Amino acid sequence: MQLDWTALGQVTAVSIGATVAVVVVFAFGVLGLARLEGAHEQHGRTSALGVTQATLCFLACVAVVAYGIFLIVPQFH
């Protein structure tokens, strides 16, 4: 049995990169919610930028998770 160390390293690098990217995007979504809450507390109104930022970031996270589930579950292929 031989291991393809190059392929294992590529999988590891992509996994770490994807994990960091999803965490950063999720953090930007939380930042958008914080902007929304801050605008609501200061001015009594909502921040369209905060809502849009949070929505897009959380949808991106959901898309990545759904794609990962699609890759793992063989019935979806």
N, C-alpha and C positions, 0 to 999 in steps of 0.2 A: 504494500500500500504506500503510495506516495502522496504527499500533500503539495498542492500548488500554492506555495507561499505568496506568490504575487497576487493571485486571485483572492486569497484570504486577506492580504493587506488592503486590496482595493475595496473589498466588502466592508472591512473595518473602517476605512477612511470615509467611505460614502455614508455609512451608518452614523458615525460621529458627526459628520458634516450636516446630515439631515436632522439629527437630533438638536444640534446647536441652532440650526436655522429655524426649526419649529419653536424652540424655546424663545428665541429672539422675537419672532413674529407674534407669539402669544404675549410676550412682555409689552410689545407695542400696542396690542389690543387692550391690555390692562391700562396702559398709559392713556389710550383714548377714552376709556371709561372714567379714569381719574380727571381728564379734562372736562368730560361731561359733568361729573359731579362738582368740580370746581366752578364751572360756569353757572351751574344751578345754585350753588351756595352764594356766590358773589353777586350775581345779577338777577337771580330768580328766573333764568331762562336756560334753554339747552344750547349746547354747542354742536352745530351741524358737523364741524370738522371732527369732533370727538366721536360722535355717533358713527360717522362714515369710516373713520379709522378703525374703531373697534369692530364694526361689522365686517369690513374687508379682512382684517387680520384673523378674526375668529373663523370666518368662512374659509380662509386659506388653510388654517389648522385642521378644520373638519375635512377639507379636500385631501390633505396629506394623509390623515388617518384613514379615510375611506379608501384611498388608493392602496395603502398598506394592507388593509383587510382584503381588498380585491386580489392582491398578489398572494396572500397567504391561503385563502379559502379556494380549494380547487373547484367547487361547484359553480363559481362565478366565471370560470373560463369557458 
